[in-house]
Structure formats: structure tokens, C-alpha cells
Amino acid sequence: MPKQPSTVAPKVSTEELILEAAQQVFLEKGMSGARMQEIADRAGINKALLHYYFRSKEQLFKLIVGRAVGTLLPRMLALLESDLELFEKIRRVVREYITFVSANSFLPLFVVNEINRNPEFFFKSITRKEKPRLDAFHRQVAEAVAEGRIRPMASTELLMNMMSMAVFPFMGKPIFQAVLALSEADFQVEMERRRTEVAEFVIRAIQA
């Protein structure tokens, strides 16, 4: 008789329990207000075991932020520096960004809060050894302007417009939900729509 597949959910590792608990505490109280004891309590372990896995809350913080930003940043840079046509690049960057933030909705507000609380420590936590370069993107935008395909504008302006339109609804989520009477499901539908609508709005705005 063939063996039936197991219906038991895979066991979550202690390390993952700690990371999930730490993310919740950091989001609620920031790095400076977080306490290792509270993280241990939420993870359902004792403080000694927490310190066995992570020596300090600074180490935990850097890992959580670095894991999120370290996943997103290389993906965005690769798209911006790719040989995709400019309008298709805008579509792909916006779609990837909104998709990622939808799956990591804690990140935008968390980042802003930590920058306000302790900007020096936050930027040290995410600093890469090599500074990101966007030479190809800057050159591509300049060429599109010179050829008359888009209106005169700086590539920095274009990038900031793209990213701010993509991220702000997540930062202002409670306000939008209250003012527009959006349930959680409604909000997710809107974000799904914005995966394409934001890019098309930007493209229409910059076309010559």
C-alpha cells in the first residue's frame, strides 16, 4: 500500500522563531526600545537560548534589516542597470518593488522609523562595501531625452518619482484604509492594481 503524504506542517526552526519575534518587537519599539527578554518571551524561549543564537540585539537588527534590504537592493540595481528598453525597465522595476514590499509590508514604515530614531546606526547596518552605481540608467535616461522620446528631466527625478509612488501607499496604509474605507483585502487589491498602474502613470507623464 503506497505511503500517504504527511499532513504535518514543517517545524519552524528556533532561529526563525527568534527572527520573527525580533521583527515584531523592532517594528513596534524600534531598535533602541527593544529588549532581548521581550524577544525571547515572544519566541517562546529563554534569554540564555536567545543569546546562544544571537549575541546582541544589534546583531539581530542588522540581520533582519540586512536580509530584507539585501534581497531587494541587488534585484533593483540589476534591473536598473540591465539592457531593457527604458519604458519596459520602468514597468519591471515598479512591479518588482511593489511585489517585494507587499510580501514585506513591515519594511517601509520600519525603515522610516529607524532613520528618524538613529540614522547613523541604521545606515551602518545596511551599508554595502561597494557603492551602487547606476551609470547605465543615467545614460539611458539622458539618451531618451536627447532623442526627444521623453521630456527633459534628470534620471534622479525619474527614479525618485517611481519609487515614491510605489512605496508611499504602504507607509500611509492606515490613513488610506481609514479615509477610503478599505479592508485588508481591498488594500491588497489596490496594491495589485498599482503593480501596473504606477508604471503606466509615470510613462505617460514623461513621454514627450
C-alpha positions as CSV (number, residue, x, y, z in Angstrom):
1,M,0.0,0.0,0.0
2,P,1.5,3.4,-1.0
3,K,2.6,5.6,1.8
4,Q,0.3,8.6,2.3
5,P,1.9,12.0,2.2
6,S,2.4,13.6,5.6
7,T,0.0,16.4,6.6
8,V,2.1,17.6,9.4
9,A,3.3,21.1,8.9
10,P,7.1,21.5,8.8
11,K,8.6,22.5,12.2
12,V,9.8,26.2,12.4
13,S,13.4,26.4,13.5
14,T,14.3,28.2,16.7
15,E,16.3,30.7,14.7
16,E,13.3,31.5,12.5
17,L,11.1,31.9,15.6
18,I,13.6,34.4,17.0
19,L,13.8,36.4,13.8
20,E,10.0,36.6,13.5
21,A,9.7,37.7,17.2
22,A,12.5,40.2,16.8
23,Q,11.0,41.7,13.7
24,Q,7.7,42.3,15.6
25,V,9.4,43.9,18.5
26,F,11.7,46.1,16.4
27,L,8.7,47.2,14.4
28,E,6.7,48.1,17.5
29,K,9.5,49.7,19.6
30,G,12.5,50.3,17.3
31,M,16.0,49.1,17.9
32,S,16.6,51.3,20.9
33,G,13.4,50.4,22.7
34,A,13.6,46.6,22.0
35,R,14.7,44.3,24.8
36,M,16.2,40.9,24.4
37,Q,14.0,39.5,27.1
38,E,10.8,40.5,25.3
39,I,12.1,39.0,22.1
40,A,12.9,35.7,23.9
41,D,9.4,35.8,25.5
42,R,7.7,36.2,22.1
43,A,9.8,33.5,20.6
44,G,8.8,31.2,23.5
45,I,12.4,30.5,24.6
46,N,14.6,31.6,27.5
47,K,17.0,34.5,27.3
48,A,20.0,32.2,27.5
49,L,19.0,30.3,24.4
50,L,18.4,33.6,22.6
51,H,21.9,34.7,23.4
52,Y,23.2,31.3,22.2
53,Y,21.8,32.2,18.7
54,F,22.4,35.9,18.7
55,R,24.9,37.7,21.0
56,S,23.1,41.1,20.9
57,K,20.1,42.9,19.7
58,E,22.3,44.9,17.4
59,Q,23.3,41.7,15.6
60,L,19.7,40.7,15.3
61,F,18.7,44.1,14.0
62,K,21.4,44.1,11.3
63,L,20.5,40.6,10.2
64,I,16.7,41.4,9.9
65,V,17.2,44.7,8.1
66,G,20.1,43.4,6.0
67,R,18.2,40.3,5.0
68,A,15.3,42.4,3.7
69,V,17.3,45.2,2.1
70,G,19.9,42.8,0.9
71,T,17.3,40.9,-1.0
72,L,15.6,43.9,-2.6
73,L,18.6,46.2,-3.4
74,P,20.5,43.8,-5.7
75,R,17.3,43.0,-7.6
76,M,16.5,46.6,-8.2
77,L,20.1,47.5,-9.2
78,A,20.2,44.6,-11.6
79,L,17.0,45.8,-13.3
80,L,18.1,49.5,-13.5
81,E,21.5,48.5,-15.0
82,S,20.0,46.0,-17.4
83,D,19.7,46.5,-21.2
84,L,15.9,46.6,-21.1
85,E,14.2,49.3,-23.1
86,L,13.5,52.3,-20.8
87,F,9.7,52.0,-20.5
88,E,9.9,48.3,-20.0
89,K,12.5,48.9,-17.3
90,I,10.2,51.3,-15.5
91,R,7.4,48.6,-15.6
92,R,9.7,45.9,-14.3
93,V,11.2,48.0,-11.5
94,V,7.8,49.2,-10.2
95,R,6.3,45.7,-10.5
96,E,9.2,44.0,-8.7
97,Y,9.3,46.7,-6.0
98,I,5.6,46.6,-5.2
99,T,5.6,42.8,-5.2
100,F,8.5,42.7,-2.7
101,V,7.1,45.3,-0.4
102,S,3.7,43.6,-0.5
103,A,5.4,40.5,0.9
104,N,7.4,42.5,3.4
105,S,4.9,45.2,4.4
106,F,6.6,46.0,7.7
107,L,9.7,47.3,5.8
108,P,8.8,50.9,4.6
109,L,7.5,52.2,7.9
110,F,10.1,50.3,9.9
111,V,12.9,51.9,7.8
112,V,11.5,55.4,8.2
113,N,11.0,55.0,11.9
114,E,14.6,53.7,12.4
115,I,16.1,56.5,10.2
116,N,14.3,59.1,12.4
117,R,15.4,57.3,15.6
118,N,19.0,56.7,14.8
119,P,20.0,57.4,11.2
120,E,23.8,56.8,11.8
121,F,23.3,53.3,13.2
122,F,20.6,52.4,10.6
123,F,22.8,53.3,7.6
124,K,25.8,51.5,9.1
125,S,23.5,48.4,9.3
126,I,22.7,48.4,5.5
127,T,25.9,49.9,4.1
128,R,27.5,47.9,1.3
129,K,31.2,47.7,0.8
130,E,30.7,48.8,-2.9
131,K,28.6,51.9,-3.5
132,P,25.8,51.1,-6.0
133,R,26.3,52.6,-9.4
134,L,23.6,53.5,-11.9
135,D,25.7,54.6,-14.8
136,A,23.7,52.7,-17.4
137,F,20.3,54.0,-16.1
138,H,21.6,57.6,-16.0
139,R,23.0,57.3,-19.5
140,Q,19.8,55.7,-20.8
141,V,17.6,58.5,-19.5
142,A,19.9,61.1,-20.9
143,E,19.8,59.5,-24.3
144,A,16.0,59.3,-24.3
145,V,15.9,63.0,-23.5
146,A,18.4,63.8,-26.3
147,E,16.4,61.7,-28.8
148,G,13.1,63.5,-27.8
149,R,11.4,60.3,-26.6
150,I,10.9,61.7,-23.1
151,R,10.6,65.3,-21.8
152,P,13.8,66.9,-20.4
153,M,14.3,65.6,-16.9
154,A,17.1,64.2,-14.6
155,S,17.4,60.5,-14.2
156,T,17.4,61.1,-10.4
157,E,14.0,62.8,-10.6
158,L,12.6,59.9,-12.6
159,L,13.8,57.3,-10.2
160,M,12.6,59.2,-7.1
161,N,9.1,59.6,-8.7
162,M,9.0,55.9,-9.5
163,M,10.0,54.7,-6.1
164,S,8.0,57.2,-4.0
165,M,4.8,56.4,-5.9
166,A,5.4,52.7,-5.4
167,V,6.2,52.8,-1.6
168,F,4.1,55.6,-0.2
169,P,0.8,53.7,-0.1
170,F,2.4,51.1,2.2
171,M,3.7,53.9,4.5
172,G,0.4,55.6,4.6
173,K,-1.7,52.4,4.7
174,P,-3.6,53.1,7.9
175,I,-4.6,56.6,6.6
176,F,-5.7,55.2,3.2
177,Q,-7.7,52.4,4.8
178,A,-9.5,54.8,7.1
179,V,-10.2,57.6,4.6
180,L,-11.1,55.2,1.7
181,A,-12.8,52.6,3.9
182,L,-10.6,49.8,2.6
183,S,-10.4,46.4,4.3
184,E,-7.2,44.5,4.3
185,A,-8.4,42.6,1.2
186,D,-9.4,45.8,-0.5
187,F,-6.0,47.3,0.1
188,Q,-4.3,44.2,-1.4
189,V,-6.5,44.5,-4.5
190,E,-5.4,48.2,-4.8
191,M,-1.7,47.3,-4.5
192,E,-2.1,44.6,-7.1
193,R,-3.6,47.1,-9.5
194,R,-0.8,49.6,-8.7
195,R,1.8,47.0,-9.8
196,T,0.9,48.1,-13.4
197,E,-0.9,51.4,-12.9
198,V,2.1,53.3,-11.3
199,A,4.4,52.5,-14.1
200,E,1.9,53.5,-16.8
201,F,1.2,56.7,-15.0
202,V,5.0,57.5,-14.9
203,I,5.5,56.6,-18.5
204,R,2.6,58.9,-19.6
205,A,4.0,61.7,-17.5
206,I,7.5,61.6,-19.0
207,Q,6.6,60.9,-22.7
208,A,7.5,63.9,-24.9
